[in-house]
């Protein structure tokens, strides 16, 4: 179940999905200032409370029953197209399967 902040972030990303471009964390903070306050922070990306909150909210959205998958990379976030979503799921599956194989081999030692 998403909280109100996560729902607003999801709606914002859905509204911006028509451009099919990545949306940076800075842009999210600028457009959703009441949710992700960054104007007073004098920190970099890695220890910013607003950026950390955005990352946690994106993970929560992707873990929820939301209809769309949110992709993330160094450029920012965007709603995945159908083909991007399939590719994303396949890459995660391969990653997780590789991890399971490594764990199984470690357990057998």
C-alpha positions as CSV (number, residue, x, y, z in Angstrom):
1,X,0.0,0.0,0.0
2,X,1.4,3.3,-1.1
3,X,1.4,6.4,1.2
4,X,0.3,9.8,-0.1
5,X,3.8,11.0,-0.9
6,X,4.5,7.8,-3.0
7,X,1.2,8.2,-4.8
8,X,2.0,11.8,-5.7
9,X,5.4,10.8,-7.0
10,X,3.9,8.0,-9.0
11,X,1.3,10.4,-10.5
12,X,4.0,12.9,-11.3
13,X,6.1,10.3,-13.1
14,X,3.0,9.1,-15.0
15,X,2.2,12.7,-16.1
16,X,5.8,13.2,-17.3
17,X,5.9,9.8,-19.1
18,X,4.6,11.3,-22.3
19,X,8.0,12.7,-23.0
20,X,9.7,9.2,-22.6
21,X,12.7,11.0,-21.0
22,X,14.4,10.4,-17.7
23,X,13.4,12.8,-14.9
24,X,16.3,13.7,-12.6
25,X,16.0,13.8,-8.8
26,X,16.6,17.5,-9.0
27,X,13.6,18.0,-11.2
28,X,11.5,15.9,-8.9
29,X,12.6,18.0,-5.9
30,X,11.8,21.2,-7.9
31,X,8.3,20.1,-8.9
32,X,7.4,18.4,-5.6
33,X,9.0,20.8,-3.2
34,X,6.4,20.2,-0.5
35,X,7.3,16.5,-0.5
36,X,11.1,16.5,-1.1
37,X,12.7,19.6,0.4
38,X,16.2,20.2,-0.8
39,X,16.5,24.0,-0.9
40,X,18.2,24.1,2.6
41,X,20.5,21.1,2.1
42,X,24.2,21.7,1.4
43,X,25.0,18.1,0.7
44,X,25.8,16.0,-2.3
45,X,23.6,13.3,-3.8
46,X,24.8,10.5,-1.7
47,X,23.9,11.9,1.7
48,X,20.9,14.0,0.7
49,X,17.8,13.2,2.7
50,X,15.5,14.2,-0.2
51,X,17.3,12.0,-2.7
52,X,17.3,9.1,-0.3
53,X,13.6,9.5,0.2
54,X,13.0,9.5,-3.5
55,X,15.0,6.3,-3.9
56,X,13.0,4.6,-1.1
57,X,9.7,5.8,-2.6
58,X,10.7,4.4,-6.0
59,X,11.5,1.0,-4.5
60,X,8.2,1.1,-2.6
61,X,6.3,1.9,-5.8
62,X,8.0,-0.9,-7.8
63,X,7.3,-3.3,-4.9
64,X,3.6,-2.4,-4.8
65,X,0.7,-3.4,-7.1
66,X,1.2,-0.3,-9.2
67,X,0.5,-1.0,-12.9
68,X,3.7,0.5,-14.3
69,X,7.4,-0.2,-13.6
70,X,9.7,2.8,-12.8
71,X,13.2,2.5,-14.4
72,X,16.2,4.2,-12.8
73,X,19.7,5.0,-13.9
74,X,22.3,7.7,-13.6
75,X,20.0,10.1,-15.6
76,X,17.0,9.7,-13.3
77,X,13.7,7.9,-13.3
78,X,11.0,7.2,-15.9
79,X,8.0,5.0,-16.5
80,X,9.0,2.0,-18.5
81,X,7.4,1.2,-21.9
82,X,6.2,-2.3,-22.4
83,X,9.4,-3.4,-24.1
84,X,11.6,-1.7,-21.5
85,X,9.6,-3.4,-18.7
86,X,10.1,-6.8,-20.3
87,X,13.8,-6.2,-20.6
88,X,14.0,-4.9,-17.0
89,X,12.2,-8.1,-15.7
90,X,14.5,-10.4,-17.8
91,X,17.6,-8.6,-16.5
92,X,16.4,-8.9,-12.9
93,X,15.6,-12.5,-13.4
94,X,19.1,-13.3,-14.8
95,X,20.7,-11.3,-11.9
96,X,18.7,-13.2,-9.3
97,X,19.3,-16.6,-10.9
98,X,23.0,-15.9,-11.0
99,X,22.9,-15.0,-7.3
100,X,21.0,-18.1,-6.4
101,X,23.6,-20.3,-8.3
102,X,26.4,-18.6,-6.4
103,X,24.6,-19.1,-3.0
104,X,23.9,-22.8,-3.9
105,X,27.6,-23.4,-4.7
106,X,28.7,-21.7,-1.5
107,X,26.3,-23.8,0.5
108,X,27.7,-27.0,-1.0
109,X,31.2,-26.2,0.1
